[in-house]
Amino acid sequence: MFHPLQVTAVEPLTDDAVAVTFAVPPELRETYAYAPGQHIALRRFSDSGEEIRRTYSLCAPATRAPGTLRIGVRRVEGGEFSTYALKELAVGDHVDVLPPTGRFILEPRPGHFAAIVGGSGITPVLSIAGTLLRAEPEARFCLLRSDRSAASTMFLDEVADLKDRYPERLQLVHALSREEQQTGLPSGRLDEERLTGLLPALLSEDGVGGVDGWYLCGPLGLVEGATKALRRLGVPRNRIHQEIFHAEEPVAAARHTAAGAGPGTPESATVSATLDGRSGNWAVEDGETVLETVLRNRSDAPYACKGGVCGTCRVRLLAGEVRMDRNFALEPEELEAGYVLACQSHPLTPAVTVDFDA
């Protein structure tokens, strides 16, 4: 459930990005404990009363009972919440916040890990790398990040401080797509071809295959290109972890429709759902997703982006069949285990049963 948390800091990071810190009262600190790489959903209501939810990754090293939560917010064109955060949000304000969730995580353990990130994709990886290097002296991390320019780079000082603190265990490579650097990589996008040639040189000691886990985060194009490059270089699929930021609708529809333009919802279809230990059974209205059906009857159903990106509405499909329009949040292993995204799932059978608690 949401809790109102007080804003204690709004710090400019770039011309179009800020870091926002929330205070967590002692009685809620266990509720808001998070794993490195997880995110939180924020909620506000517009002047017209419309509910707006957005998810933002936590960027600080993870602790068991955090006294604060810190996120990075970059303004998105037309984005209601990001515009509000940059122009209006102030210290002392309260924002409704859901407890942390997400499976783009790395629990500290010995080994060699690497990340390829673009733009605001640095946010969860900053938490992952900071937590890992602090907690596990036998761990190393390679961070390859891409930004348009130095001025647009989020958390530049935080990453530099991390490099200064762990110079022997953190390898940092920064690529700028629209600006030349005096040192480092030539300018240009980190696409599949460039990464295929670049990664073996960067990881010459252990090799690309010697990395225990790859963490890819950023725009759809960068993540897909990095995944293809790693697969070409022989990295097993189960070592590649992804989180998408900014999936464009036309690309998403073409790339991630689960069953094409399949049949519509059957007449008199019903959805049975278990949420917080309570179950219900409801009729599906024409064109509704599973989430929309549940929300009409249970306003506490979890969701954030409604775009198939954040994974907040993940449910386990126990009976029946559904068609998912888009999926940028679930790993292949989760799909095989029967999980679907409620916000993208349309019933294909007269009865569908899902479990939000699974």
PyMOL commands that set and color helices and strands:
alter all, ss='L'
color gray80, all
select helices_A, chain A and resi 26-28+80-87+119-135+150-152+156-165+192-202+208-210+220-232+237-239+249-256+290-297+332-336
alter helices_A, ss='H'
color red, helices_A
select strands_A, chain A and resi 3-14+17-23+39-45+51-57+68-74+94-97+111-118+139-147+170-176+213-218+240-244+270-275+278-283+314-319+322-324+339-341+345-347+351-355
alter strands_A, ss='S'
color yellow, strands_A
deselect
rebuild
show_as cartoon
